[in-house]
Amino acid sequence: MFYVSCSMRVVSGIQPSGQIHIGNYLGAIKQWISLQEKNECVFFVADLHSLTVPYEPKELQNKIIEKVIAYIAAGLDPEKSIIFVQSQVKEHTELCWMLNTVCPIGELERMTQFKEKSKKFKNNINAGLFNYPVLMAADILLYKAHAVPVGKDQEQHVELVRSIAKKFNQKFGETFPEPKSMLPKIGAKIMSLADPKKKMSKSDDPKSYISLFDEPEDIQKKIMSSQTDSGKDVIYNITKKPGISNLIVIYGLLADKTTEEIEKQFKGKNYSEFKKSLSKTVIEYLEPFRRKQKELLLRDVYVKEILNKGKLRAENIAQTTIQEARKKMGLE
């Protein structure tokens, strides 16, 4: 999952696999919502990226629609943003192939995410998994973004995008900006509720993350049973108290409070009291998302309309870029 921003345009993609959890929201989607107010925003479901790991083909289309509904329920506005499905804009794959011809294999071999996923999916180490960062580069450069606000785990990929853009420009003439990474100051990496030393992940045990659409009783159960640390003081110390520190970050971002304000609020109180308050905050914050999701699940035609309009608008931008790149490479 990543998103891209430039002075006039913001681009983001998220895979149609698993539940969108609170870590995805705080690390990325929350920023997209504010960015769409003053920027031209392009958001897509990264279905091509999702093919690199085991999945069920019969379920893919439903997963895509679920993801679009999640986007809108979380606050993306189809009137302010372009929302579409990646595979429906063929220029993503065309530019990917063109960029493959300038990307050195050695650069791809360095990617830590490939190494991690290769260990996780030992029976499915495919060329697409290896080549994933080049498609990500195409997703970004196709819309000529200048900055890439990402989670910590995608920073290395953005460096590769910069390298590919530079090599293309040197070989064929100035075409693409070299985008820069932009990390959120707080919340770039929300950790697992079950293991605060690991990043929150939708592919882990559901107890380790809070989905945007979890029922209130499930949210409370997950937070109350989340791993904390020795002692009972509600103090932020990421090294000595990673469990409670992670929960404090979540609380602060949802309640719009600083770490100091939270520590002061819970001075002399224990973890249980803090967790009860955090549960209430999370449940109330996510309630409008649950309500909107239920409404959109009944409006299938409306959701498909959004995707059709988004595809046409995205194509207008993508076709201009691809035509320029084709000319530079001598294909036209």
Buried (B, 14 or more C-beta within 10 A) or exposed (E): BBBBBBEEBBBBBBBBBBBBBBBBBBBBBBBBBEBBEEBBBBBBBBBBBBBBBEBEEEEBEEBBBBBBBBBBBBBBEBEBBBBBBBBBBEBBBBBBEBBBEBBEEEBBEEBEBBEEBBEEBEEEBEEEBBBBBBBBBBBBBBBBBBBBBBBEBBBBBBBBBBBBBEBBBEEBEEBBBBBBBBBBEBBBBBBBBBBBEEBBBBEBEBBBBBBBBBEBEBBBBBBEEBBBBEEBBBBBEEEEBBBBBBBBBBBBBBBEBEBEEBBEBBEEBEBEEBBBBBBBBBBEBBEEBBEBBEEBEEEEEEBEEBBEBBBEBBBEBBBEBBEBBBEBBEEE
